[in-house]
Amino acid sequence: MKRILAAMLAVVVVCGFGGCKADEKQTEIVSETSSTEIQYITDWSIDELLQEFELNGKTYSMPLTIGDLGEGYSIGDKASLREDNYGYYLRYNDEHFALITVDDSDTDINKWQIKSFSLSGKKYKFGDLFYKNKRTNVIDKYGFPSFSTEHGDTILDNYIFENNDSFTIHYKNNKIYGIVIGIDNEENE
């Protein structure tokens, strides 16, 4: 389920910001094996990215609720990701900032726990994942992705962990344009 959600958020980022093309091709990037199975990331954890990250110049860590974000943030419209799943647009100072999924079972919006982020632009930093960083720098730091998909000058690198956490990096011209991070909050509490 988490992989499907991450893939859907990645498609939203690519189609929404980079455009979809009919000549899509999926490329398996494999560092030391010729297997066509998804290569799970096992030599490091997504927790390393989530222990300390920046949004709009302020430092946060997971788990994170809407209330933890602080002043300037608000929830915008609901966004349908598929028939039984949806997210919300996160606004910062009344401007679209991100697409997020949350645990919205509490009636108090400030207590909603964030489960995934889909971000583009210059106002985020998760480790070495930040706007316009080069793909070669990311691969040098985090290794090869589990798999990669190409759409013309756009590349999506997908890092999938055995615990179902994942992140997708959207590159335009081999530089980061956006990221999607999906986490299993129960394991990160």
N, C-alpha and C positions, 0 to 999 in steps of 0.2 A: 504494500500500500504506500509506504513512504517513497519507494522508487518511482511509483506512478505519479505521486504528487510532485516530486522533484522534477520529473520529466515534463509534466504539464506546466509547471511554473517556468521551466526553461523555454518551452515553446511560446508561452506568453511573452517572455522577455524578447525572444528573437523576432517573433511576428509583430509584436508591438513596437519595438524599437529598431529592428534591423531589416524587417521585411522577409517574407517567405518566398522561396524560389522553387521551381519545379525540378531543378537539377540536384536535389538533395541527395547526398550520399553519406552512408555511415562508414566510418573507418575505425577499425579496432587497433588501438595502439597497445602494443605488447612489448615490454622491455626485455624479458629473458625467456619467453615461451611463445610457442606458436598456437596455443589454445585459443579457440574462438569464444570460450566462456568469459563472462565478466570477471575481471581480475580485481578482487577486493583489496582495498588498501589495508594492510596489516602492520606496517612498520611505524605508523604513527596514528594518532587519534584526532578527530575533529575537535575534541575538547581543547586542543592546543590553540585553535583559532578562536574558540569561544570564551577562553579564560579572560581575555582582555581584547576588546575591539572598540572601534570608534564609529560613531554616527554623528554627523554634523559637529565634529570637533570635541565631543564629549565621550568619555570612556565608560564602557559597560561590560558586563559579563553575564553569562547564562547561568541559571534560568533568569528570564526577564519578563516582566509584565508591562502592560500598557502604562500603568501608573509609574513604573520605574523610569520610563523615558523622560518624564519631567515636562517642564513648561514648553509650550510651542507645538506639541504633538497632539493630534486628534485622529479619530477614526473617520474615514470617508465612506463612500458607498461600498456595498457588498459587491464582490466580483465572482461570477460563476466560473469555476474552473472545469467542472463537468457536472453531470446530473445530480450526484449526491455529495458534491464537495464544493466549497467556496472559500474565498479569502476576503480580505478587506483592503482597501487602499488606505495606507498610512499617510497622513498629511503632516507636514512640518511648516509652521508659519503660513498656514492656508495654501500651501503648494503641495502637489503630489510628490511624495518622497519614496514610497516603496509599496509593493504588494506583499501582504503578510497573511499567514494562516495562524489562527489562534485557537486556544481552548476557550470558547465563549459560553461555557456552561454556567458561569456565574452571572448574576444580573448586574453586578458592578463592573463596568467596562475597565476600570483601573486594575482589576484583579485578573483580567484575561491574560493568560500566559502565551507568549509568542512561540510558535512551533516552527515557522520558516520565514525567511526573508527573500524577496526578489528585489534587488537593488540595481540601479544603473546611475551613472553620473559620478560626480567627484566627491560626494559627501559621506564616504564610508571607508573603513580600513579594517580588514581582518587579517592580521599578520602581514604577509606580502601580497595579499589580494587587495588591490586598490586600483582606481581608474588609471588607465593607460600604462600600467606595468606590463612589461613584455612577457609573452608566453614562454620564451626561453628561461627567463628569470624564475617564473612560477614552477616550471618543470625541474629546474635545478634545485629549487628549495623543497618542493613537495613530491617530486617523482612523477612518473608517467601516470596519466589518468586511467581509470578502469576502462573507459572507452571514449571515443571522440566522434563527433558528427560534424560534417562540413556542409556549408551552404554558400557557395561562391567565396567571397572574402570574409565570411563569418565562420568561426569554429566554436563548437561547444565541447569543452572538456568536462567529463563527468567522473567525479571521484566518489566511489561507493564503498562504504565500510561494512564489515561483517555484522555490526549491530544495527544496520539499516540507516544510520546517519549518512548524509550525502551532501555534496555541493557540486554545482555546475558553474563553470566559468564561461562567459560569453565573450569571445574575442572578435574584434573587427580589425582587420589588417594586422593580426598577431599582437594586438594590445588589448588589455582588459577593457571591456565596455560595460559589463554588468556581471553580477553574481547571483546565484540562488543557493541558499543554505537551508537545508532541512534537517532538523534535529529531533531526536526522541527525548522529549523533556523528562520522562520518567527516569531515564538513565542518567540525565544530567542534573538531577536534584541532589 
